[in-house]
């Protein structure tokens, strides 16, 4: 029997992530309330949002979806959404109790790794968080998300951890290993992702390896900084803008090393970093700074730097020079990275495991 799942999207939900995973659970038909047409084999209900502010807030959007009121809870086995403190999650908690028919089970997908997330102190977000205490499944994308739930007194019996996967056919190594000293940065162009530090580090790298180049894919508030570097004919920087999955795969296969340099903010620490996994699936070594729980996304043998302060730029540069200068080391680590991703983060395998978590809760509640 096919599982009927209603997904309630945030207004700025990123494609090929949580909703896409739901569409790949197996024996599941997904109806998605979303502003933009999502990726995946599902039914899309174009949706509008009541949104007092236009800025996305990490770990929860201050927005409500209007079209949820038009859906009948009795037609669904599950209602699911992203993050405990997002207001659409609070909406879903209230909606599933509406009416007199069958009440769907509730699932909340979470990456949150801050037990003391400041948004939890703000009344609307706190209310959404508290509404999740009746959810039948809290599906964590990282181990740190489970720790954060336990510290916030959620029942371990409803918590399951399934790490995210990437498409290992889109993200696959090049047939001929790239030999040019090309560093790839694929991430939002924002201060918390550290593109400014990478640009500084690459200036030091080019003192040692003049032909080294940095290729940047992404958009964000620091795009002007990157564009200025790319406009310098002697800077060795190329700005690709936003790319789809196939474009990212092509870029990674053309590169030699992958890098980012995240830093925490008052309400955010790196939770995972799918770009790390995509790069490793393409056989690239990774150089990055330790931040939050990004260690969960990085295979042994890569460079996860613990250096603080101004020394981070020098440490990043030294690490990049080390990888760029040693082709045999890159080859060995690239092969190990690819094998690690296939074992732990293959998309279809991980989605099957997510489906098993849903099925387990259904059996416990006699729902199917």
N, C-alpha and C positions, 0 to 999 in steps of 0.2 A: 504494500500500500504506500502510495506516495505521501510524503510529509509535506504539509502546506505551511510555509513559513512567510511571515510578513516582516520585511526589513524596513525600518524607519530611519532614513538617512539624515545626517547633519547636512546643512545647506552647502557646505564646502567639502563634502566627502571626496577623498582621493580615489581615482579609479584603480582597478586591479588590486584592491586590497580587501578589506573585510567583507564587503558585499560580494565581491568576486569569489571569495572563499566560500561563502554560503551557497553560491550557485554551483559549486563543485562538490557539495557534501555527498552526493549520491542519494537516489530515491527521494529527492527533495525538489519541490517546485517553489520557487521564490517569487513573491510579489514585492516589488521595491518601490517605496515612496521616495522619490529623488527629484531634485531640481534638474539635473542633467542626465541624459541617457547613459545608463551604466553599461559596463562591459560584462558580458556573460549571457548564458541562456536562461532568461528570466522574463517575467512580465513587469514592464515599467509603467508606473502610474506617475505621469508628470505632476510635480508638486510645487506648491508655493509656500513661502515661509513668512511668518510674522517675526520680524527681526528688528528690534529697537536700535541695534548698532550694526554696522557693516563689517566689523573686524572679527575675524576668527580668533577665538581664545583657546589656547592649548588646553586639552583635556575636556573641553565642553564648549559648545556654541550657545550663545544667548539667543536662541531661536526656537520657535515652535512650528511644526508642519501643519498646514491647514487641512490637507486631504485625509488625515488620519480619521477624522470624525465621520468620513463617508464609508469607512470599512466596517464590516460586520465581524466582531470577534468570533462568532460561532463558525466562521468559514476557515479558521486557521488553527493549526496545531501549536504554532509557536509565534511569538512576536519577539524580534531581536533588534538591537541597536548597539551603538558604539559609545563606550565610556559611561561610568556610573553617574557622573555629575553633569552630563549633557542634558539639556532640558527636554530633548525629544525622548530620552530614556524615562524621565519622569512622566511625560505624556503617555508613553506606552504602558507604564505601570498602571496609570489610572484607566486608560482605555480598555485594557483587557478585563477589567472588572465590570465593565458596562454591560447592560443587558441581562437577559435571563437564560441565554443558551450556554453552550459549552464555553468554558473559559480556557483560552490558550495558555500554554506555559510561556514563561519569559526567560530569555537569554540575554545577557549583556557581555559584549566582547570588550576586553580592556587591555591596554598597554601600560596603564598608569603605574609608575614605579616610585612615586613620592607618597609615603604614608601620611605625611603632614602637608599634603597638597593645599596651598593657600585658598584655592577656590572653594574647598570644602567648608570654609568659614563664612562664605557669602550665602545668605539665605536661600535664593533660588537653586543654587547648585547643591547646597546641603539638603534641601528637600528632595531633589532628584536622587541624591545618594541614598538617603534613608528609604526612599520608595523601592530601592533594589533589594532590600532585605527579604522580600518575599519571592525573589527570582529563583527559578529552579536550576539555572545554570549560569555560573560566572566563568566565562571562557577566557583564560589568561593567555596572552601571546608571549609573555616572558615570565621566567621564574620570579623576578622581582615584583611582578604584578600580584602574584599570589601572596608574597610577603606583605605587600601593602594592604591587601584585603584582610589578612589575619590581624594586622596591627589595628585595623579599623573595626575589629570584632565581627567579621563576617564568618559564617559557618563553613568550615573546611569541607563539609560533606557536599556542598554544591559547587566547589571550586575545582576546575580542571585546567591543567596547563598543556597547551599544544602550541609548539613554536610555529611561526609562519613559514611558508615555503615560497620558492620562486620557480618560475618555469625553466627547467634545466634544458629545454630544447631551444628556447629563445636565448637564454644566457648559457652559452657553451664556449669552450676555448676556440681560438683561431686554429685553422689547419696548420698555418705556419706561424710560429711564435714570433711576436713583434720584437725586433731587435733595436729599434730606435728608442732613445731615452725620452719617452713620452709619459707624463703623469696625468692621470684622469681625476677630475673632481666632479662628482654627480650628486648634487644636493641643492636645496634652496640657498639662494645667495643672500644669506642673513648672518648677522653677527654671531648668533648662537651656533651656527654650523662652521664658523671659522674660516671662511674664504679669505678674509683679510690676512690671517696668519699664514695661510698657504701661499698667498702672493708674496709675502715677505720672505718666506722660506725659500721659494723658488728663485728669488734674487740671489740668495746665498748659494743655492745649488748651481746656478749658472756660472758662478765664479770657478767652481770645480769642473763642471761639465757644460761648456758654453753652448753646446747644441741641444741641451735639455729644453723641453717645452712642456707647457701646462695647457690642457684642453679642459674647458669648464662647460658643464651642461647644467642649466637651471635658471630660475628667475627669482627675483626678490629685491628687497630694499637696497642691497649693495651691488646691484647690477651696474650702476654707473661707475663704481670703483673698478669692477672687472673690465668694463668696456674701455675705460681709460687705459688700463694696462694692455688690453688687446690692440688699442690704436697705436701703441708705441712699437714701431717697426723693430726695435731691438729688445723687446720685452719677452718674446717667446711665448705669448699667451694667446689662445684662441677661445672665443666665446661662441658656443653653439646654440645658446638659448634653451628653451624647453624642448625635450625630445620624448617621443613615445617609447614603449618598451623595446621595439625593434631597433629604434635609433640608439637607445642606450646600449643595447647589446653590441651593435656595430662599433660604437665608440670604444667600449671596453676592450673589444677584441683588437683594436688598433693601438692600445696602450701597453705600457710596461709595468706600471705600478698604479694602484688606486690610493687616494688620500682624502681625508677630511681632518678637521681639527676642532671638534665641538667643545663648547664651554657652557656651563650651566647658567641659567637665569634664576630670578626669584621664584618662578613657578614652573620651571621645566628643567629636566635633565634628559640626556639622550636615553631613549627607551630601548631601542634595538638597532635600527638602521638597516633596512632592507637593501640599500645600495651596497653595503659591505658584502652581503650574501651574493648579490648579483655579480659583483666584481670577482669574488672568490669562485663562483660557478664558471666564470670565464677564464679562470686560471691565473688571476693576478694576485700578487702579494699586496697586503694592506698596511698602510702607515696611518695611524690616527692617534688622537689623545684620548686617554681614559675619561669617560664622562657618563655618569649614571650607570646604566646597566648595558652599555654597548659591548662589554666583554662577552655577553651572551651570543653576539652575532659574529664573533671572530674566532677562527680556528687557531689552535696552537701553532706557534712558529712565526706568526705575523708580529708587527711592531705596534704595541699598545702602550703609548708613552705616558708615564706618570709624572713627568716634569711639570712644575708649576711656574707661573709668572713669565717674565721676559725670556727665560731660558728655553721656553717651549719652541720658539721659532728656530733657534739654533739646533735643538734636538730633532725637530722635524726635518730640517735640512740635512743633518748628518745621517739620519735614517734613510731619507730618500736617496742620497748619494750612495749609501751602502748598497741598496737594492739595484740602483741603476748601473752600478759598476761591476756587478757580479751576475752574469747571465746564468751560470749553472745553479747558483742559489735560487734565483728567480724560477728556474725550471722546476726544481725540486719542490719548492713551496707551492708553486702553481698547481702541480699535480696533487699534492696533499690537500690543498684548498678545494679543488674540484671534487675529490673523493669525499671530503667532509660534508660538502653541501649536498651531494647526492644521497649520502647516508642520513643526514639530519634535517634537510630543508627542501627536499623535492616537493613541488607544489601539490601534485595529485596525492602523494603519500600523506602529507600533512592534512590535506582536506579530508581524506578518508578517516584519519584519526579524529578530526573535529566531528565528523559525522557519527563516529562511535561514541563520543561524549554525549551528543544529543540522544542517541539511541539508549544509552545507559540510563539517562534521566527519565526517558519515556517509560522504560521498564519499571523503574522505581515508583513512578506515579501512575502506572497502569493506563498510560495515555494512548497507547497504540497496540 
